[in-house]
Amino acid sequence: MTYAKKAFLSLLCIVLVLMTATPAVTQAATTIRDVPTTNSKYKAISWAVDNDLFKLDSANNFSPNEQLTEQELVVLFAKLDRNYALSYNDSVAYNFYSDFYLPFNGTYTTANRSKAVTRGQFARIYAAFRGLDLDEPQAVQYLYTNDISTGNTGKKTFADFQPSTKLTRGDSAELLYRSVQNGNFAVLGLKRTAAGRDNDKITLPPGFMGSSNTEFEEPKDNNNDFTGPEYVNNALQSIDVEKPDLIANDQDSTLITVSLKACNGDPIPDDKSYTFRVTSSYGAKIVDTSGEAVRNVQSDGSTVSAIVIAPKLTKSVRDTISFELINNTDPGMKCLVGEKLNAHVRYSPQPEMRIDYQVYDPANTDDENGNVTPPYVPYEKLPEFFKENIVNVHWIDREEKLFSIGQQTNVTNALGNVENIYLQYGGNDKKYPALGYENAILQFENYNISVWLFEEIIEKRLKDSINDTIEIMYMISDDGRPIYRIQGIDDAIASQVENINPVGAIIQLMGYMPDEKKLTLEHYDSVMKIYAIFTSLSNYDRTVLLKYQGGKLLGQVEAYKKRVEALKESEEAASRPSGKDRYTKVMVTLVRPGGEIITDYQGTVKIKFDGVEKTASFVTNTSDYLNNTGSPGTAVAYFDSVIYGKSKAEATLVNKIDPRYATILKDLKDKTFTKEIFTNPYFSKNSCSLATEVAYVVDYSASMKASDQTNYRGKKMMEVINQIKAKNNIVIETNTKATVLGEGTTDNVLKKDLYKASKEKGATDIFAGIEMALSKFSNDSKTSKAIIVVSDGKTSKSKMTKVLNEAKNKGVKVYTVSMGKKSQVNDAILTQLAAETGGIYYHAIDNLQLHQVFQKIIDAILCKTSPSSCVNPEDLFEEATVTLRKGNITMNARIDGNCSNVAKVNVRFPSLSGDAQFELKKRSDNVYMLTKTVQTMQDFKVNNEIEFIAYDKDGKIIATKTTTITN
């Protein structure tokens, strides 16, 4: 290929696409052989042919009974849509309508595009096209109400519409003909994924759904969008894999979300939750947002999700992740019992240049800024055959972290017979080896304890045992992990503390600890676990503890905490380089395909951060990581600057690749790798100090996995509590139910773990949390009162009216915040909640915006101001993409809906003769779009950086965003 040809292919150009008007309704100009003029659909079919919606075959046949595919339907909508000005390519049309969330099944799953459309699906798509988010029954009634359909026999019931029957060419011609006659055919669309949110706007007539199942028609064929029995397909709506292709490195992860309905097709309420077991056919790890392994996950209303981590592999494989409903007692979900809902993920080994970072600033030491992945925490093996009950501990091995436990239980032998035997793991039978306990949930009474404390107690009790065994309780947690609980507070202690369990537990656990001077970092977790019990004490419990031994133990717990924290700080200080008061540390590691770190690479890497370049050598087989500033195989560079918010680090291998790795690392040659760095900003000094009472209600339902996989909202909310320093704080976690994590003064509530230990599970009822918060406010009229809510808004609305009235009566402003992708948020509820109470609703697209949102809320609460809901003009562009697909270049921008001063959006391309700009067309309130066809002109450098520019009405630039083209 010549250089000229290469240059020709590397430079693409843009030309205008002709606008298309909606076809007019005309009389037939062509004879249609297979549709007589007496046919009730003739007028609509002839109109569709004359307006070039459908083609006749060579014999002038229309084939009215031929099923219509979804990709044919999306093109029909495009041809009629007055707001559509692009080519009639089905891929372009799908891309266009994706911004309006029309419920096409093929938008993101290409295989669904060639499948036939049902009549019920058409009803939902058309309703969404007209701006209504409806389920099938309501969508069918919408067609009846607007004279777009009269049903099959004129009964105008749901069954009479035959929603499960596949849509034919004749059907679609008639429905679209009536639609065009009904008024302007122009897309309005939805603001988020269709979920039946507007059902309450459509009233179903009496008898619409029929009195018995016999009124429903049978489908004409057995084609299904999902594999499995038909009744399962009624429940299973979709399976979405966030990232279907992962690097097989034991780190890369993806979120899988399954959307469901009840077995009869009814929506599942947002306050319902079900438990699913998640398995991988290839042994991939299923984890929660803290990185701990789980076997079971809970649904949040209609959705259930799991995080999957790719295993280390040296070959590419295709994995099946299965969701199976367990512990089900709801007859409405019976069709899913015993069925597996499968998603597919691919793992491929690839060479990597892995960039990690850590930030240290003595002015902000509370933050653990960095992206160093914590070690994966597996769940321990459950003792097969054991029931949740008492088990005997025979011995414990602290070095191997194994112990032997036994129970009288039923076991099925090789002949299939059930025997009642005493089964001992770690006994004489080699089939049942000793079990691990290090990563199980370890408890004393009902309180979590450290591994060290668990071992100390077990060893002491075994030593004092008469028959060389002791009893503990065995249980299984909601997420499928084993719980081993030691029970029994000494009678002598219990009698002195009025049998108050947490007080007795603290006294007994402190009895196992060494003297303060003998504490080491080995005891850090143990002290912090005891301190967590201490912070949970009520005022009365503290009084009882204060009376014990003259209050000596109370001070001892505080002293032990200070001691181990000082030890930890000393350890961290020793690991920092001398002479650097603050720094950003960038670490680069080479990884061979399969996830194994290369520890003996001979070479250097160029690392760039904040405009400064440094060259670092890969540390080779060092045993002194501290003095050599790294671990084996890691190149490290320290930079004197710290950038709070977003920044990036770049790394490029220098010189030739180490010859020993020239083959396996060849894909890294001459490439620059970039890592986004996020350093948690801190809040500005308060400009006002109004006396306040503030409640904090944070959503930890299962659906929040998709919005915040690092629990940044919990970490940041604790900073907000510390910044506002309210007179009275009410800290609440909400999912299926609401839980008070702390209340009172700022100092008192921040002694607790609060949201650090919170995990996403169950359904959503944020109004239960708000209702609880409202009951905790004082009657002091001199204090300002506010509630801050963080949620995705997918919640039960049953208490909404009551809560709103109570908040308004008490003068409590509610500030609502959502985060993540707009498509994952139900902002209608959050907007209403804020608007009706005098608060403000904010949406944050990322962690930096969440910080900026909280800064605005802090200022609003303390200064009684009403700030703009536009978070930050610098982040006005929520999305800005330029994509090349099938000869078309599509420019797409989505702006922050809270920022209302955008008059137009342009895209600027560099060219050989100067920069050129194109103005995007406004497709909805927040979406701007333009598509151009690719021609042979070489003037526009579309392969370079492309700039999106937002202007206000005066032509002033509000914000810019730079991107590059993607295929």
N, C-alpha and C positions, 0 to 999 in steps of 0.2 A: 504494500500500500504506500503510495507516494506521500510526501510531506504535505502537499496541497490538499490531498484527500483527508488526511488526518486533521489538518487545520479546519477543513470544511465540516467534519463531523464534530469537532470539539466546540464549535461556535454555532449556537442555535439562534433563530430569529423569531420575531413575533409579528403577526399581522392581524388586522381586525377581522372579527367574525360578523357576518351579516345578521342583523336583527330579524327575528321571526315573529310574525303576527298570528294571532289566533284565527284559525280557519273560520270562514263564515258558513252558515247553514244553507246549503244549496240543494237543488233537485238533482236526481240521478242523471248522469250523462252517459252511462254505460249500462248495457244489459247484463244482469247478473243471472247466470243460468240456473244455479242451485238454490236461489231464494226467490220464490214467486212474489209478485206484487201484492198478493193477498196475505202474505206472511205478516204477522203483527210487528215483526222487527225490520221489515223491509225498508221503511223510511229511514231508520237509524243506520242500517247497514249501507244503504246507498249514499247517505251523507258521509259516512266514514270512508267509503271508497273514493268519492269525488274530492274529498279533502285530504287525500293521500295519507290517511291514517293506516289503511290496510291495502294490500295488493291482491288482485285476482290472479289466479293461475293462468296458464296458457289457454285453457278452455273456458276462461271467464267464470270459474267457480270461486266462491267466497269461502266455502267450508265453514259454515257457521257453528258447527258442533265441535270443531277442533279446539282442544284445550290451549289456553294462553299461558305462556311462560312469564315469569316475573320480569325478565329483561325486556320482553316485548311490551309489558304494561308500563314500565318506567319510561320507555321511549314515547308511548302514547301520551302519557302525562306531559312530557317535555314538549311535544308537538303542539299541545293545546294551551300550555301555560304561558300567559302574557308576560310573566316575570322571567321567563327562561330565554336567554339570548345566546346560547351556545350551540355546538354541533349536536346532531341527533345520534351520537355514539352512546351506546348504553353505559359504558364506563364513565363517560363525562357526566351523563345524567345522574348516575348513582352518586358520583362525587358531589354534584350540585345539591341533590336532595338530602345528602347526609347532614348538611348544615341546618336542615329544617327538621331533622329527626323523624322523617316519615318512616313508618315501620316496615320497610322492605327487608326481607330476610337475607338478601344478597348484597347488602351494602358493604359488609366486611367479610362475608363468606362467599367467595366467587362461585363455589359449587351450587349454592342455592339459587343462582340466577336462572339456571335452565330448568328449574322445577316449576310445575304448574301452580297457579295461584287459586286459592279457594275464594268463593264469593264473600265469605265472612272476612277474609283478609282484605279484599278490595274495600269493604265497608270501612274498616279501620284506617286504611291508607287514605281513602278519600276524606274521612273525617279529620285526620291529621293535616291533610292538605289544606283544609278549610280552617285549621287552627284549633281543633278540638281533640283532646287526648281521651279516646273512648275505648272501652272493651267492646267485643263483638256485638252483644245484645244492644247496647246503647247506640253503637254505630249503625246497626241495621235500622233501629227506630229513627235515627237521624235521616237516613235515606227515605224512609216512608214519609216523615214529616215534611221533607222538601220535595216530594213528588219525583224523586229520582228512581224509585222502585215502588211497585204495588204488590210485590211478592209473586209467588207462583200461581196461586189460585185467587188472590185478592183478599185473603184473610188478614194479611198484614201482621202475622205473628212471627216470632223468631224462627220457628220451624218452617213456616211457609216460605221464608226467604231462601231456605236450603243453604245455610252458611258453610257446611262442610263439603258441598259439591264443588268440583273444580270449575273455575270461570272459563267460559268458552269465548270464541271470537264474537259470536252473535250477542252474548250477554254483555261483553265489554262495550261493543258498539252502542247498544241501547242505553246502558248506564251512562256512558260519556256523552251521548247525544242529549239525554235529559239534563245532565250536569251543565252543559254549555247553554242550553235553553234557560236554565235556572238562574243565570247571571254571569258576572265576570269570572272567568276561569283563570285565577291567579293564585299562586301558592302563598299561604300565610304561615303554615308550618307550626312546629312546637319549639319550645325552648329547652327541652330535655328529652331523654329517652321516653318513649310512650309507655305508660303504666296505668292507664285508666283513671287519671287524676280528675278528669272532667265528667265522670259518670253522673255526678249529682246534678249536672245541668240538663240531663235528659231524663224525663219521666217515662217509665215503661207502663203502657196501659194494662189494666187488669187482664189476666189470662195470656199476656204476651209470651211468657215463657212456657205456657201450656200446663195442663193439670197432670199429665203423666208423660213418661218417656216415649209412649207410642206415637206422640205427635211429632217427634223428631225424625227427620228423614235419615236414611242410611247413606253413608258416602258411596259414591258410584265406583270408587276404586280404592285400592289399599296402599296407594303411594303415601309414604310418611316422610316428614322432614327429619325425624330422629329414628334411630334404630331402636328396636324393642317393641313390646306389645303396644297396641293402639291406646289402651287405657293409660299407659305410662306417658305416652306422647301428649295426652291432654294435660298432664301435670307439668311436664318438662317444657319450658318455654325457650330457653337458650343456654348454651355453655360458652362462656367467653374466656379465652386464654390471653392474658395481657401480653405475654411474650412467648410465642410457641417454640422458638428456637433458642436454646440456652447453650452457653459454653460449659463443657463437662469438666468443671474445675472445683466443685465442692463449695462454690460461692455464689455463682450466678443464680438468680431466683426469678420466679414469676408468680403472679396472683391469678388464680382460677376462680371464676364466679359462675355459679349455677343459678338461673332464675326459674322460679317454680310458680305453679298455681295449685289449688286443691284438685283432687282427682276428678271432680265434676266440672272443672274449668273456672271455678269462682276464684277471685283474688284472695290471697292470704293476708289477713290483717297485719299491720306493722308491729303490733304488740304480741304476735305469736312467734314462738321459737321452737325448733326441732333439732335433735342431735343427729349428726351424720358421722360415720366412720370413714376416714379418708385413707386409701391405700395406693401404693405405687407398684406396678408390676415389675419395675426394675430397681426397687429398693431406694428410691429417692427419699429425701428427708422432707417431712411435712412439719412446719414450724409455726409458732405464733409470732407476733411482731417483736417480741423480745429475743427471738432466736432460739427459744426452748422448743424441743420436739413435742409434738402432740399427735395423738391418734384420732381423737374426736374433735369436731368443730360444731358450733351451734349456728343455726340460721338466724337471720334477722328479717322477720317477715317473709317476703318472697325470695330472698337471696341467701345463699350459703357460699362461703368462699374459703380458700385455703392457700397458704404460701408454700411453694414447692422449691426446694434447693436442688440443683443438678448435682449428681454424684461425680466423683473423679473417674474418668473413663479414657481409654486409649483408642476406642472405636466409636463410631456414631451409632446411636440406637434410637428407637422410637418407643416412648414410654406411654403407658395408659394409667391415668390417675382416676380412681373410681370413688364416687361418693355413694354411700349406702345408708339409708335411713335406719336408725336403731332406736330402741326404747320407745317405740311409738304406741301411743294409746288413743290417738285421734282417728276415728273412722274416716274422716275426710281425707286422710293421707294414706289410707290402707293400700292403695294401688302401688305405692313405692316400696312397700315392705318386701325385702328379698331381691329387689331390683338394684342394679348398679348403673349409675349415670356416669358415663365415661368421657374424659377429656384426653387429648393427646398432646404430648410434648416431645420435642426432639432434643437430644444432647449430642454435641459435636466437640471433639477435642480440637483446641486451637492454641497456637503460641500466643503469649500475652506479655505486654509490658504493663505491669500493674503499678499504679501510682497511689500511694497513701499519704496522708498528711496528719500532722498534729500541730496545734497552736497553743502557745503559752503566753499569757499576759498577767503579771502580778496584780494588775488593777481589776482583773476579772477572773479570779481563781476559782470561782464557783462553777465555771463552765468546763466541761470536758470536751473541748472542740477537737474534732478529728474524725476520720472515717475508718480507722483501724478496726477491722471486723472482729467482734468478740468471738471467742471460740464457740463452735456449735455445741449446744448442750443436748445430748441424746436423752431419751427416756429409758429408764431401766426396764428390763424384761419383767413382765408380770408373771407371778408364779401360777403356771397352768394348773387347773383343777381346783385351786384354792377358792374358798368362799370368802366374802368380805366379813371377817370375824377375827377372833383371837388366833394368833400363831405363836409357836414356841421358837425362841432364839437359842441355838445350841452353841455356836461360837461365832466370833467376829475376827476378821483379819484386816487390821488397819492399814497395812502396807499395800495389800492388793485391793482394798475397798470391797471385800466380799464378806457375806455372812451366811450362816446356815439356819434355815427356818423350816419348821414342820407343822403339819396340821392333819387331823383325822379327816379324811375326805373320800369321795367316790372317784374311782379311776376306772376307765374302760380298758380292759386288757386286750391282748392280741387276738383273742377269740371273739371279741365283741361283747364280752360279759362285763357287767359293772361290779367292781369289788370295793368294799369299804375298807380302806387301809390307812395306816399312818404314813404319809408321804413326807420325806425329808429332803429338801434341797441341800446339797453339800453333805449328804450321808453316804451310805454304802453303795447305793444304786448309782452307777456312773451315768445313767440316762438323765439324772436330775442333778446337775452340778450346782455349786453354791451361786447365789445371786448377788448382783451388784446393788449398792444402796446409795452411792455417791450422788447420783442425779435423780433420785427419788425425792418425794416431798417428805421431809423428816420433821416430826413434831413432838413436842412435849405437852401433854394435855391437848389443847386446841391451838397451840402457838408454834409457828415455824421456828426451827432451831438450826444451827449450823451442823455440818458433818462432824466437826471436832466435838461438839457437845453431845451429839448422838452417840459417838463412839465412847466417850468418857462414861456416859450413863450406863450404856450396855455393858461395858467392861466391869464397872464397879458392881452392878447388879449380878452379873454372872459370877463374879468372885465371891459375893455374899450368898449365892444361891445354894440351897441344900442339895438339889437334884441336878445341878449343872445346867439348868435351863431357866429361862425367864419368859414371861408372856408380854407381847405387845399387840397392838391392834393393827390389822391390815385392811386397807380400803383402796378404792380406785377413784381418782379424781374425775371431774367432768371431762377433761381432755384426755383421759385414758392413762394417766401416769399412776404408778403405785404410791400409796401413802403409808408410811410406817410411823405409827403414833405410840410413843411411850406414855404410859399413864401412871398416876399415883403420886400425889403430893404427900410428903411425910405428915403423919397425924400431928406430930409435935409442932410443925410449922403451921398447918391448917388451923389448929385450935387457937393459935396466937393472932391470926389475921382474919378471924371471923369467917373462915372457909371461903374467902374471896379468891377465886382461882388465879387471876392474873398476878395478884400480889404474892400468893404462895409460890407461883411458878418463878417469879423473879428471884425470890429469896432462895429457892432450891437450886436454880440454875447458877446463881452467883456462888453457891457453895462448891461448885465444880471448878471455878476459875482459880488460877494461881494468884499469888500476891501481886499487887499493882506493879512492883518493880520487876517482876519476872514476866510481865506481858511482852509478847512479841507479835509480829504481823500475822503469825499463825492464828492468833486469837482475835484478829480484827472482825471477822464475820460473826464470831460468837458474841462479842461485846455488842455489835450493832443489832443483832437479833434480840438480845435482852433489852437493849435500849428501845427497840420498836415496841416491845410489850409495855415498857415503862411509859412511852408517850401515849399509849392507848388508854391509860388509867383515867377513870373519872376523878373529879375533885374529892369525892368521899374515899375512893380507893387510895389516893395519894395521902390522905389523912391517916388512913390505917397503916400504910407503909411507913409514914413518918413516926408513928408510935412504936414501931418495931425496933427494939434495941436503941431507943433514943434517937432515931432518925439517922443512925450511922450508915445504914445501907443506901439510903436515898442519895447521900453525897458520894458514896462509893460508886454507884452506877454512873453518875456524871463524871467522876474522876477517871474511871476506866475508859469512858468514851473519849475524853480529851487526850488520854495517854495513847490510845491506838491511832487516833487521828493524827497526832504529832508524829508517831512512828511512820505512818503512811506518807505524810508530807515530807519527812526526811528522806524517805526512799525516793520519792518523786524528784526532790531537789537534787539528790545525788546523780540522777540520770540526766539532768540538764547540763548543757555545755557551759563551761565557765566563761564569764565575761559577756554573757548574753542575757539582758534583763527581760527581753520579750522577743519572741521569734515565731516564725512559721517554719516548721520542719517538713520537708518533702522527701519521701522515701520511694525509690523505684526498685522494683523486683522483676526479674525475668522468670517466666513460667513456661515450662515445656508443655506441649499438647498432652492433656490428661490431668493437668492441675498440679504437677510436681514442681516445686521451686528449684531453680538452678542455683546451686550454692558455690560453684567453683568457676564462674564465668570470668574470663580474663579480658577486661576492657573497661571503657568509660561511657558515661552518658551525660549529655548536656541537659541541664534542668533550668527552666526559666520561670520566674515568678515576680510579679510586680515590676516588670521592666528590667530585672536583673538576671543575668545568666551566670550559672556556675557549672563547672565540670566536676563530676564525682566518679570515683572508682567503685566498682562493685566489691564489697567486703568479702574476702575469700576465706572460708573455713576458719573464722576467728572464734576463739573461745571466750574472749573478753569483750562482750557486746558493748559494755558501758564506755570503755575508753576508746573503742573503735567506732562509736556512734552508730552502730547498726547491728543487725543480725546477719547470719551467714547468707551471702548472696544479695545483700541489699546495698544500693548506692544511696547515700544520704547527703542532703544539702540543707544548711540552715540559712534563713533569710531574716534580716533584722526587722523587717516590717510585718505588721499585722493588719489585714484588711477585714473590717467587720462587715458582714454581708456576703455578697457574691464576689468571687475572683476565680482565677484559674491558674493551674500549673501545667507546664508543657515539658515533655521529655523526648529526646531524640538520641539514638545510639550514635556514638562518635567513632569515626574511622571504620575499619573493617570489622565485621562480626567475627568473634572468636571462631577460628577454623573448626573446632570440635563441634560447634553448634550452627555452622553455616547452613546446614540443610534444614534443621527443624525450626530455626528462627528466621528463615529467609523472608517470610512475610512481614517481618518487622524492619527490614532494611530500608533506609531512607524515608522512614515515616515518622511523623511527629504525632505523639499521643497527648491528649488533653484530658485533664481531670478538673471538673468543677469543684471549687472549694467553697464551703459555706462556714463562716465563723459567726456564731451566735452574737448578734448585736446586744448592747445593753441600753436601757431606757435613759432618756435625758432627764436631768434634774427636774423634779416637780416644780412647776411655776405657781401652783396653788396648793392650799392645804385644808380643804373643806372637810369638816367632820362627816364621815360617811359610814354607812353599813352596806356591805357588798356581799352578794351571794354569787358563787361560781358554780355553774352547772355544766359539766363536761360529759359529752356522749361517749360511752365506751361500748356501744352495741357492736355486733359483728360486722355490720356494713362499714364501720369506720376504718377497717383494714385497708380499704381501697383509697381512702382520703389521706391517711396519715400512718404510713408503715413504720415510722420511727418514734412514735409517741412524742413528737415535738410539741404538740398542743399541751400535753401534761407538764412537760418541763417548763414551757414558756408561761403557763398559767401560774405556776408557783412563783415565778419572777414577778408577775403582775400583782400577786397577793403581797409580796414583799415591797413592791413599789408604791402601791396605793396606801398600804398600812391603815386599813380601815379600823374604825373603833370596834366593829363587830364583823367577823368574817364567817361565812357559812359555805363550807366546801363540800360539794356534792358530786358523786359519780352516778350516772344513770345509764341503764340499759333496759332489761325487762322490768326492773324496779329501780327505785332511787335509794341511794345509800349516803348517809352523812359521813364524810371522812374526817371532818374536824370542824369545830366552831369556837368562836371566842376571839381573843386578841391575836394579832399577827404573830407575835413570838410563840404563842402556844400552838397555833395550828401548823406553823412551819417546823415544829419539832417532830411532826409526824411525816410518814412517807408520802402521804397524800396520793398524787397521781403517779408517782414513780412505780408503784406496784400494780397499777391498774392495767387490765388486759381486756381486749375486745371480746365480747361474748354476748349471746342472747339477742333479744329483740330490742325495739326502741320505744321508749315512752318519755320524751323529754318533759312533757307536761307534769308527769309525776315528780320529776326533779324540781321544776319551777314551783309546783304546789307546795312541796316540802319546804323550799326556800322561803316562800311567802309566810309560812307558819312560824318561821324562826326569827323574823324581824322584830325589833322592839317597838314599843309605842312612843318612842321619843320623837317628837315632831321637829326637833332641832337638827336632827341628822338627815342628810340626803341618803336616799335608798336606791340601789340599783342591782340588777342581776345581769351577769355576763354568761351567755349561753354559747357553747361551741358544739355544733352538730351538723350532720348532713341533711337534717330536716325530714328524714324518712321516719315518720313517727305516727303513733296512734293520735287521732285528733279528738277522742271522746271527751277529754277534759278541757278542750281549748277555750270554749266560751266562758266556763266557770273561772278558769285561771286568768283570762284577760280581764274579766270584770273585777276580780279580787285585786289584781295588780293595779288597775286604774283607781280603784277605791282607796288603796293604800299609798298611792302616789309613787309607785315603784317603776322606774324606767327599765326596760329590758333591752339590752344590746345583744344582737345575735350575730354569730360569725360562722361561716362555712369555709371549707378549705378543699383544695384539690381541683379536679376537673368539674366544670359546670354540669356536665352530663350526669355526674354522680350526686347531684344536690337537688333537693326539693326546696327551692328558695321561696316558693309561694308562702309556705307556713312561716318561715323565718322572717320574711318581709312583713307579713301581717302582724306577727308577734311584736316586732320592733315598732312598726308604724303606729299601732293602736295604743302603745304605752309611752310614746314620746322618745323612744330610743332610736337606734339606727342599725340597719342590717349591712354587714360587710361580707364580701367574698374574697378570700385570699387564695391565689393560685399556687403559692409556694410558701416555704418557711419564712423567707424575707418579708413577704407581704403580710404574713401573720404577725410578725413583730411590728410592722408599721400600723396594722389595724389596732393592735393592743395599745400602741402609743397614743393613737387617736382617742381610744376609749378611756384610757387613763386621764388624758387631758379633759375629756368631756365630763367625766365623773367628778374630778377634783375642782374643775373650774366652772362647772355648770354651763358649758358651751355646747353648741350644736355644729360640730365640724362637718365638712363635706363627706359624703359617703365614697367619693372617689379616693381610693387608697393612696396611690402614688402615680402621678403622671408618667414617671419614668418607666413604670410597669404597665402602661395603658394597654399594650398589645398582649393579650392573653395567648394569641396564636398568630403566627405569620409564616406562611409556607408558600413556596413556589415548586410545583410538581410537574414533571413531564410524563405524560401518559398517552400512548397511541397517537402521537403526532400533535398533541395539544399541550400547551403550557398553561396551567391554571394558577392564578395568584389569589390567595385566600387570606383574609385577615379577620380575626375576632378580637373585639376590643372590650375592655372592662365596662360592663353595663352600668356601673355606678358613675362613670365619667360621661356626662351628658353634653359636653361642649365640643364634640368632634363634628366638624362640618363636612370633611372629606378625607379620604385616604388615597395616597398615591404610592406607586412603586417606581423606584428609580433604578435604571440599569446603566452601567457604564458602557460607552460605545467608542468606536474609533474616532468619531467626529464630535465627541462631547456627550455628556450625560443626557439620557432621555427618560421622561416620566410618563406613566400611564395612570389615569384616574380609575380606581376600582368602583364598580357599581354597588350601591347599597342593596343588599338582599333581604335584610331584616334589621331590627333595631341595632344589633351589635355585629352583624356579619357584612363584610365587604368582599366582592369577588369579581374576577375578570378572567376569561379564557381566551387565548390567542392560538392560532394554528402555527405550526413550525414551517418555515419556508427556507429557501436556499440562501437568503441574505445572511451575511456574516457580520453585520455591523454591531449587533448587540452582544456584549460579553456576558451571556447569561451564566457561564460557568464560574464567573467571579462572584464576589459578595454582592448581594442585592439588598437594597435598602427600602423599607416601608416607612412612610412619613404620614403622620396625622396632623391635620390643620384645623384651626378653629375658624369661625365665620369671618374673621378679619384677615385670614390668610397667614396667621402666625403659626409656626411649627410648635405643636404641643409635645410630641414624642416621636422617636424613631426606633426602629428595630432592624438589625441586619441579619440576613439569613443567606443560605445557598440553595441551589436547586437540588431536588431529589427526584429519583426515578421511581 
